[in-house]
Amino acid sequence: MTDVKHIPVLLNEVIQVLDPKPGEFFIDGTLGGGGHTVAIAKYLESNGRILAVDADNEAVKRVAAEFPISPPKADPPRAENFQFQIFHSSYTEISEILKKEKLPKADGLLLDLGFSSFQIDDPQRGFSFLHDAPLDMRYDTDSKNISAKDVVNGTGEKELSDIFWKYGEERRSRIIAKKIIEARKKEKIETTGQLARIIEKAVLRGRMHPATKVFQALRIYVNKELENVETIMREIPDIIGNNGRVAVISFHSLEDRIVKNAFRDLVRSKKAEFINKKPIIPTRAELLNNPRSRSAKLRAIHII
């Protein structure tokens, strides 16, 4: 694995909107590099609790190795023991984990829907066309879920085109899908480099690399990202208690639209209030320090 540094996005803003307090119970549904989790933990102090989950087992192993994990010692937990539990699981399973672990509704939930620097900079994960690597793109490499290679080699032309249009908003989706079908008749598409070269031959290069939106679409489709966001939005009332806070960081319009609409519906039904009516975006200073934060949007609500 490459030696990369993970910089948590909108960290100060996350702390401000979630407002963690001593003794509270928080959930980080997208553990990633652990940056947000550790920052929140400092405010919960010795009698607080954090439940963190991530579909990427490499993230779970990495954070578990760096930070101590204290399993429950009592029910309820003894105040002198800060509780930090990590689960290799999708955030869509949070409500089931709460039931299984006999945990109450939480005081706060954070979802950072972007993929981490560890994932994109590790050539073997297959997320980036900048490295010639196995065409995988699964967050959970231990799962039996389809990979990007399976999709590219086993999906019909129309469905491929629809995937590129729906999840990548790629206006040249039809010609790209056609060229992929032609190419795979000659040889199986095994690597990110192969796929990127096929796309480069199919369309003209502009300001953005021509494979950018296709790679985004495949990643979203393979990991069921939009469906998962819709699921967790529906389950917020089952996960967060009264006076709880929910913060979600999105990175593209498709997932941000789902979050925006779900929060609006909760507010209209008198189940929540906006903490920030408009999305919070990175400051110029953060953009200079972490260019990958440029498309981040933070939305937050308070459950009532």
C-alpha positions in Angstrom: 0.0 0.0 0.0 1.3 3.5 -0.8 2.2 5.8 2.0 -0.5 8.4 1.8 -1.9 10.9 4.2 -5.6 11.1 4.9 -6.9 14.6 5.6 -10.5 14.7 7.0 -12.7 17.0 5.0 -14.5 20.0 6.6 -13.3 18.8 10.0 -13.9 22.1 11.9 -17.3 22.5 10.3 -18.3 18.9 11.2 -17.4 19.5 14.8 -19.4 22.8 14.8 -22.6 21.3 13.4 -22.5 18.0 15.4 -21.5 19.8 18.6 -20.3 16.6 20.5 -20.5 16.8 24.3 -19.1 14.7 27.2 -20.8 11.4 27.7 -22.7 11.4 24.4 -22.9 8.5 22.0 -21.8 9.1 18.4 -21.8 7.0 15.2 -19.3 7.4 12.4 -20.9 5.5 9.5 -17.9 6.0 7.2 -14.7 5.5 9.3 -12.2 5.9 6.5 -8.9 7.1 7.9 -10.4 7.8 11.3 -9.7 11.5 11.3 -13.3 12.6 12.0 -13.8 9.9 14.5 -10.7 10.8 16.6 -11.7 14.5 16.5 -15.2 13.8 17.8 -13.9 11.4 20.5 -11.9 14.2 22.1 -15.2 16.0 22.9 -16.9 13.0 24.3 -14.3 12.5 27.0 -13.9 9.5 29.2 -17.6 8.6 29.5 -18.5 8.8 25.9 -19.0 6.2 23.2 -18.3 5.9 19.5 -19.5 3.2 17.2 -17.7 3.3 13.9 -18.3 1.2 10.8 -16.8 0.9 7.3 -17.4 -1.4 4.4 -13.7 -1.3 3.6 -12.0 -4.0 5.8 -8.6 -2.3 5.2 -9.8 0.9 6.8 -11.1 -1.1 9.8 -7.8 -2.9 10.2 -5.8 0.3 9.9 -7.7 2.3 12.4 -8.0 -0.6 14.8 -4.2 -1.0 14.8 -3.7 2.7 15.5 -6.3 3.3 18.1 -7.3 1.3 21.2 -10.7 -0.4 21.1 -12.6 -0.9 24.3 -15.4 -3.4 24.2 -18.5 -2.9 26.4 -17.7 -3.8 30.0 -21.2 -3.4 31.4 -24.7 -2.7 30.4 -24.9 0.3 30.6 -21.2 0.9 30.1 -19.3 2.1 33.1 -18.6 5.8 33.0 -14.9 5.5 33.5 -14.4 3.5 30.3 -14.6 5.3 26.9 -16.2 2.9 24.5 -14.9 2.7 21.0 -16.3 -0.1 18.8 -15.4 -0.7 15.1 -17.3 -2.9 12.8 -16.5 -4.1 9.3 -19.9 -3.4 7.9 -21.9 -1.0 5.6 -23.5 2.0 7.2 -26.8 0.6 6.0 -26.4 -2.1 8.7 -26.2 0.5 11.6 -29.7 -0.1 12.9 -29.1 -3.8 13.0 -25.8 -3.4 14.8 -27.6 -1.2 17.4 -30.1 -3.9 18.0 -27.5 -6.7 18.2 -25.3 -4.7 20.6 -28.3 -3.5 22.6 -27.3 0.1 22.1 -29.6 3.1 22.4 -30.3 5.7 19.7 -27.3 7.9 19.2 -26.7 11.6 19.8 -24.9 12.1 16.6 -24.3 10.5 13.2 -21.6 11.4 10.6 -21.5 10.2 7.1 -18.6 11.2 4.8 -19.7 9.8 1.5 -16.4 10.3 -0.3 -13.8 7.6 -0.8 -10.6 8.1 1.1 -7.1 8.9 0.0 -6.0 5.4 1.0 -8.4 3.9 -1.5 -7.8 6.1 -4.5 -4.0 6.2 -4.0 -3.6 2.4 -3.6 -3.1 1.1 -7.1 -4.3 -2.3 -6.3 -7.8 -1.1 -5.5 -8.6 -0.1 -9.1 -10.4 3.2 -8.3 -8.1 5.4 -10.4 -7.2 5.5 -14.1 -3.9 7.1 -13.0 -2.6 3.6 -12.2 -2.7 0.5 -14.3 -4.2 -2.0 -11.8 -6.8 -4.7 -11.5 -10.3 -3.3 -12.4 -12.0 -3.8 -9.1 -13.4 -0.7 -7.4 -15.2 -2.6 -4.5 -15.0 -0.9 -1.1 -15.4 -4.3 0.5 -12.9 -6.5 -1.3 -13.8 -9.4 1.0 -17.3 -9.5 -0.4 -18.6 -11.5 -3.3 -20.1 -8.4 -4.9 -19.5 -7.8 -8.5 -16.4 -5.8 -9.4 -16.0 -3.2 -12.1 -14.3 -5.8 -14.2 -17.5 -8.0 -14.0 -19.6 -5.0 -15.0 -17.5 -4.0 -18.0 -17.1 -7.5 -19.3 -20.5 -8.9 -18.6 -23.1 -6.1 -19.1 -24.9 -5.4 -22.4 -24.3 -2.3 -24.4 -27.5 -0.5 -23.5 -27.2 -1.2 -19.8 -23.6 -0.1 -19.8 -24.6 3.2 -21.5 -27.4 3.7 -19.0 -24.9 3.1 -16.1 -22.5 5.7 -17.5 -25.3 8.2 -18.0 -27.2 7.6 -14.7 -24.3 7.4 -12.3 -21.6 9.5 -14.2 -23.8 11.9 -16.1 -21.6 11.0 -19.1 -23.2 12.5 -22.2 -21.0 10.4 -24.5 -22.2 7.2 -22.7 -23.5 5.5 -25.9 -20.3 5.7 -27.9 -18.2 4.7 -24.9 -20.3 1.7 -24.3 -20.1 0.7 -27.9 -16.3 0.9 -28.0 -16.1 -1.2 -24.8 -18.3 -3.9 -26.4 -16.1 -3.9 -29.5 -12.9 -4.0 -27.4 -13.9 -6.9 -25.1 -14.8 -9.1 -28.1 -11.0 -9.1 -28.9 -9.8 -9.5 -25.3 -11.2 -9.4 -21.7 -10.8 -5.9 -20.1 -8.9 -6.7 -16.9 -7.2 -3.5 -15.8 -7.9 0.2 -15.3 -5.3 1.0 -17.9 -7.1 -1.0 -20.6 -10.4 0.6 -19.9 -8.9 4.1 -19.8 -7.2 3.6 -23.2 -10.5 2.4 -24.7 -12.3 5.5 -23.5 -9.5 7.8 -24.7 -9.8 6.3 -28.2 -13.5 6.7 -28.2 -13.8 10.4 -27.3 -11.8 13.5 -27.5 -9.8 14.7 -24.5 -11.0 17.9 -22.9 -10.2 19.7 -19.7 -11.2 16.6 -17.8 -9.7 13.2 -18.5 -12.3 11.4 -20.7 -12.4 8.4 -18.3 -13.3 10.4 -15.2 -17.1 10.1 -15.3 -17.1 6.5 -16.5 -14.9 5.5 -13.5 -17.1 7.5 -11.2 -20.2 5.7 -12.6 -18.7 2.3 -12.2 -17.6 3.0 -8.6 -21.1 4.2 -7.7 -22.8 1.3 -9.4 -20.5 -1.4 -8.1 -20.8 -0.2 -4.5 -24.5 0.7 -4.7 -23.7 4.1 -3.3 -26.9 5.9 -4.2 -29.1 3.0 -3.0 -27.1 2.9 0.3 -27.6 6.7 0.8 -31.3 6.3 0.3 -31.4 3.5 2.8 -29.6 5.3 5.6 -31.7 8.4 5.1 -34.9 6.4 5.6 -33.4 4.9 8.8 -32.3 8.2 10.5 -35.4 8.2 12.9 -34.5 4.7 14.0 -30.8 5.5 14.6 -30.8 9.0 16.1 -32.6 10.1 19.3 -34.3 13.3 20.2 -31.9 16.3 20.2 -29.5 14.2 18.0 -27.6 15.7 15.1 -26.9 14.3 11.7 -24.1 15.5 9.4 -23.5 14.3 5.8 -20.7 15.2 3.5 -21.3 14.5 -0.1 -19.1 14.9 -3.1 -21.3 14.9 -6.2 -24.7 16.1 -7.1 -26.4 12.7 -7.3 -25.8 11.8 -3.6 -26.2 15.4 -2.4 -29.7 15.6 -4.0 -30.7 12.5 -2.1 -29.5 14.0 1.2 -31.0 17.4 0.5 -34.4 15.9 -0.3 -34.4 13.5 2.7 -33.5 16.3 5.1 -36.1 18.5 3.6 -38.8 15.8 4.1 -37.7 15.3 7.8 -38.0 19.0 8.4 -41.4 19.3 6.7 -42.7 16.4 8.8 -41.6 18.2 11.9 -39.1 15.5 12.8 -36.0 17.7 12.3 -34.7 21.2 12.0 -32.0 22.5 9.7 -28.7 23.2 11.3 -27.5 24.8 8.1 -30.1 25.5 5.4 -27.5 25.8 2.7 -24.6 23.4 2.3 -21.3 24.3 3.9 -18.4 24.1 1.5 -14.6 24.2 2.1 -12.9 27.5 2.8 -10.2 28.7 0.4 -7.6 27.7 3.0 -8.8 24.2 3.1 -8.9 24.0 -0.7 -5.3 25.0 -0.9 -4.3 22.5 1.8 -6.5 19.7 0.4 -7.6 20.1 -3.2 -9.6 16.8 -3.0 -12.1 18.7 -0.8 -13.2 21.0 -3.7 -16.5 19.3 -4.4 -17.4 18.6 -0.8 -20.8 19.8 0.6 -21.8 19.4 4.3 -25.5 19.3 5.2 -26.8 18.9 8.8 -30.0 18.6 10.7 -31.1 18.5 14.3 -33.6 15.8 15.3 -36.6 17.0 17.4 
